[in-house]
Amino acid sequence: MLKNEKPKIVENLKKLIEDHSVIGVLDMHNLPAKQLQKIRDSLRDTAIIIMSKKSMIKRAISESKKDIKKLEEKLINEPALILSNENPFRLFRTIKSNRSPAPAKAGNTAMNDIVIKKGKTGIPPGPAISSLQKIGLKTSVQEGKISVMSDKVAVKAGETITNDMVNAFNLLKMEPMEIGLNLVAVWESGVIYPKDVLDIDVNAYTNKVILAITCMINLSLNSGYLVPLTAELAIQKAFMEAKSLALEANIIDKSIIGELLMKAVREANELKKLMPEKEAVPESK
């Protein structure tokens, strides 16, 4: 790259940053070119990925009119920028959906905890036991096969994978790595969202929102503090309670007269069951 080309590249980066509301930092380390092209195609209408030298990305961030300078500390390994106008959480889900499983290699960094679950492995006893025990697995032989006796976090997120780990994963036919974009952090409207904040379980989050609304409704109804959302429910609750009271106290009202009659019939039938049957009178000859 010629020296006089660097300012042009930085200016182009700055312009792209200004033209987008969401600025993300990627770590492109160990991402194959084929996979990158596939991801770029899938994001064509959502985001653009800009790769450049770390120094020029850092300069573009530093000179940007936007308050994104804190993104500089997120530039790790082989950084790149992802620029979009999409909601950051939706963007992360799109990126995550484009990941695919891959075998581990020595020197890889685990993006998430790699857990080996307890259970049968289908591997016959022998040297394999030693290979599995080297990474801290508790094993035993059951029905002629090796079994893992308890769950084990073999590698924690951020740790480097060793040769011993690779051997164990291969024996267990595990593909614990994911090939895809590693979105480190995203900036939007002055707020920086790290990866662990963006990576949410949509179903779990929805269930929490539903639970919060349910608790709020119950609190409003039980405390008598009404809001527009609960006013109609409170009226329904008051009506049902008044109706129940009237039925228990046998208060005659046209709105419940039918149910009072049904209640009287039920009580009469129960009372009839408790009365002894009359003995038949013999006929006189």
C-alpha positions in Angstrom: 0.0 0.0 0.0 1.4 3.4 -1.0 1.8 6.0 1.7 -0.5 8.5 -0.1 -3.3 6.0 -0.2 -3.6 5.7 3.6 -5.4 9.1 4.1 -7.9 8.2 1.4 -8.7 4.9 3.0 -9.1 6.6 6.4 -11.4 9.2 4.9 -13.5 6.5 3.2 -13.8 4.7 6.5 -14.9 7.9 8.3 -17.5 8.5 5.6 -18.9 5.0 6.0 -19.0 5.4 9.8 -20.9 8.7 9.4 -23.4 7.1 7.0 -24.4 4.3 9.4 -26.1 4.4 12.8 -24.6 1.1 14.1 -20.9 0.6 14.2 -19.5 -2.8 15.1 -16.0 -4.2 15.7 -15.2 -7.7 14.4 -12.4 -10.1 15.1 -11.5 -11.8 11.9 -8.9 -14.1 13.3 -9.0 -17.7 11.8 -12.0 -16.9 9.6 -11.6 -18.6 6.2 -12.0 -16.5 3.1 -14.7 -18.8 1.7 -16.8 -18.5 4.9 -16.3 -14.7 4.9 -17.6 -14.4 1.3 -20.7 -16.5 2.2 -21.4 -14.3 5.2 -21.0 -11.1 3.2 -23.5 -12.4 0.7 -26.0 -13.2 3.5 -25.5 -9.7 4.9 -25.7 -7.8 1.6 -28.9 -6.0 2.4 -28.2 -5.6 6.1 -24.6 -4.6 6.7 -21.2 -4.1 5.1 -17.9 -5.4 6.4 -14.8 -3.3 6.0 -11.4 -4.8 6.5 -8.3 -2.7 6.8 -5.1 -2.4 8.9 -5.7 -1.9 12.6 -3.9 1.4 12.6 -6.2 2.9 9.9 -9.3 1.6 11.6 -8.2 3.1 14.9 -7.5 6.4 13.2 -10.9 6.5 11.5 -12.6 5.8 14.8 -10.5 8.4 16.6 -11.2 11.1 14.0 -14.9 10.3 13.6 -17.5 13.0 14.5 -19.4 10.3 16.4 -18.6 9.5 20.0 -17.2 6.0 19.2 -13.6 6.4 20.6 -14.2 3.7 23.2 -14.4 1.2 20.3 -10.7 1.5 19.9 -10.1 -0.7 22.9 -12.3 -3.4 21.3 -9.9 -3.7 18.3 -8.3 -7.1 18.9 -6.3 -9.6 16.8 -7.4 -9.0 13.2 -10.1 -6.3 13.5 -12.6 -5.2 11.0 -15.7 -2.9 11.0 -19.2 -3.9 10.4 -21.5 -1.0 9.5 -25.3 -1.2 9.5 -28.6 0.6 10.2 -30.1 -2.5 11.7 -31.0 -3.0 15.3 -27.8 -4.2 17.1 -29.6 -7.2 18.7 -31.2 -8.3 15.4 -27.8 -7.8 13.6 -26.1 -10.1 16.2 -28.8 -12.8 15.7 -28.3 -12.6 11.9 -24.5 -13.0 12.4 -25.0 -15.8 14.9 -27.3 -17.7 12.5 -24.5 -17.8 9.9 -22.1 -19.7 12.1 -21.3 -23.3 11.4 -19.6 -26.0 13.6 -16.0 -26.9 13.0 -13.3 -29.1 14.5 -11.0 -27.6 17.0 -7.3 -26.9 16.2 -4.5 -26.3 18.6 -4.0 -22.6 19.2 -7.7 -21.7 18.6 -9.3 -19.5 21.1 -12.6 -20.8 22.5 -15.4 -18.3 21.8 -17.7 -20.0 24.4 -17.3 -22.5 27.2 -16.8 -26.0 25.7 -18.6 -28.5 27.9 -18.3 -32.3 27.6 -21.4 -34.0 29.0 -21.4 -37.1 31.0 -22.5 -40.3 29.4 -21.4 -43.2 27.2 -18.8 -42.4 24.5 -18.9 -45.6 22.5 -15.1 -45.7 22.6 -13.5 -49.0 23.6 -11.0 -48.9 26.6 -7.3 -48.5 25.9 -5.1 -45.5 25.1 -8.3 -43.4 24.7 -8.8 -43.4 28.5 -5.4 -41.6 29.0 -6.2 -39.1 26.3 -9.6 -38.2 27.9 -8.1 -38.0 31.5 -5.4 -35.6 30.3 -8.0 -32.9 30.0 -9.6 -33.7 33.4 -12.4 -36.0 32.5 -13.5 -38.6 35.0 -14.0 -41.9 33.2 -14.9 -45.5 33.8 -15.5 -48.6 31.7 -19.2 -49.6 31.4 -20.4 -52.5 29.3 -17.0 -52.6 27.5 -17.1 -48.9 26.6 -15.7 -45.7 28.1 -18.2 -43.5 29.9 -17.7 -39.9 31.1 -18.9 -39.8 34.7 -19.7 -36.1 35.1 -20.0 -32.9 33.1 -16.8 -31.1 32.5 -16.0 -27.6 31.2 -13.0 -28.6 29.1 -12.2 -25.1 27.9 -13.5 -21.8 29.2 -14.4 -18.9 26.9 -11.3 -17.0 25.9 -8.8 -19.9 26.7 -6.5 -21.4 24.1 -7.1 -24.9 22.9 -4.2 -27.3 23.4 -3.1 -30.5 21.5 -4.5 -32.7 24.3 -7.9 -31.0 24.0 -7.9 -31.5 20.3 -7.1 -35.2 20.7 -9.9 -35.6 23.2 -12.5 -33.7 21.0 -11.5 -35.8 18.0 -12.0 -39.0 20.0 -15.4 -37.8 21.1 -16.2 -36.7 17.5 -16.9 -33.2 18.7 -16.9 -30.1 16.6 -16.8 -27.5 19.4 -15.7 -24.5 17.4 -17.9 -22.2 15.3 -16.8 -20.7 12.0 -18.3 -17.3 11.6 -18.0 -13.6 12.4 -16.9 -12.8 15.9 -18.7 -9.6 16.8 -16.8 -8.1 19.7 -19.0 -5.0 20.4 -21.4 -2.6 18.7 -22.0 1.1 19.1 -25.4 2.7 18.7 -26.6 6.2 19.9 -23.7 6.6 22.3 -24.0 3.1 23.9 -21.6 0.3 23.4 -23.0 -3.2 23.6 -20.5 -6.0 24.2 -21.0 -9.5 22.7 -22.3 -11.0 25.9 -25.1 -8.4 26.1 -26.1 -8.8 22.5 -26.2 -12.6 22.8 -29.7 -13.1 24.3 -32.1 -16.0 24.3 -35.2 -14.5 22.6 -37.6 -17.1 24.1 -36.2 -16.7 27.6 -36.4 -12.9 27.3 -40.0 -13.1 26.0 -41.0 -15.3 28.9 -39.4 -12.9 31.4 -41.4 -10.0 29.9 -44.6 -12.0 30.1 -43.9 -12.9 33.7 -43.2 -9.2 34.5 -46.5 -8.2 33.0 -48.4 -10.9 34.8 -46.8 -9.9 38.1 -47.6 -6.2 37.4 -51.3 -7.0 36.7 -51.6 -9.1 39.9 -50.0 -6.3 42.0 -52.3 -3.7 40.5 -55.4 -5.9 41.1 -54.5 -7.0 44.6 -53.4 -3.6 45.8 -56.4 -1.7 44.2 -54.0 0.6 42.3 -55.6 0.7 38.9 -54.1 1.7 35.5 -55.8 1.6 32.1 -54.5 -1.9 31.4 -56.0 -3.3 34.6 -59.2 -1.3 35.0 -61.4 -3.6 33.0 -59.9 -6.7 34.7 -60.6 -5.0 38.1 -64.2 -4.5 37.2 -64.5 -8.1 36.2 -62.8 -9.3 39.4 -65.2 -7.1 41.5 -68.2 -8.4 39.7 -67.2 -12.0 40.2 -66.5 -11.4 43.9 -69.8 -9.7 44.4 -71.6 -12.4 42.6 -69.9 -15.1 44.7 -70.9 -13.2 47.9 -74.5 -12.9 46.8 -74.7 -16.6 46.1 -73.2 -17.5 49.4 -75.5 -15.1 51.3 -78.6 -16.0 49.3 -79.1 -12.4 48.3 -81.9 -12.4 45.7 -81.0 -10.3 42.6 -82.3 -10.6 39.1 -78.7 -11.0 37.7 -78.2 -14.3 39.7 -81.7 -15.6 40.2 -81.1 -18.5 37.8 -78.0 -19.6 39.7 -79.8 -19.2 43.0 -82.5 -21.6 41.8 -79.9 -24.1 40.6 -78.1 -23.8 44.0 -81.4 -24.5 45.8 -82.0 -27.6 43.6 -78.6 -28.9 44.3 -79.0 -28.4 48.0 -82.4 -30.1 47.9 -81.0 -33.1 46.1 -78.1 -33.4 48.7 -80.7 -33.1 51.5 -82.8 -35.8 49.9 -79.8 -38.2 49.8 -79.5 -37.8 53.6 -83.1 -38.6 54.4 -84.0 -42.3 55.1 -86.2 -44.0 52.5 -89.8 -44.7 53.6 -90.5 -48.4 54.3 -93.2 -49.9 52.0 -96.6 -50.5 53.7 -97.8 -54.1 53.3 -101.1 -54.5 51.5 -104.0 -55.7 53.7 -105.7 -58.9 52.6 
